[in-house]
Amino acid sequence: MNFIKNILFIILFTVTTSVIAQSVYTTKTGEKYHKSSCKYLRYSKKEYTLVKAVQLGFTACSVCKPTKSNTAVTNANGFTSSNQSSTPSRSTTAKQCTGKTQAGKRCKRTTKNSNGRCYQH
């Protein structure tokens, strides 16, 4: 009897850890969710599940058109597999500052700083 309980526990544990979620990405200031290869994710990227992104009020990008069939799949163990061919990403050394000016616009300076802000911000 104890052996059967252990087997059922192992099966239940295996099933719950292999739950699959669709991964989409958002920018820090945007209102859209994107595929990992979208051009709008060049400077900032935050990962969400597709369900969570929709719950938070994000809408689909009209350029990359992320759907359940073409977004990356992440299982509960953290492994990601893409449902479409991956494109090589370009690494950039300098990016636009994420700070805001007094007028409320985004700063136009570039920075190599890891926090994304220039010397003035």
Buried (B, 14 or more C-beta within 10 A) or exposed (E): EEEEEEEEEEEEEEEEEEEEBBBBBBBEEBEBBBBBBBEBBEEBBEBBBBEBBBEEEBEBBEEBEBEEEBBBBBEEEEEEEBEEEEEEEEEEEEBBBBBEEEEEEEBEBEBEBEEBBBEEB
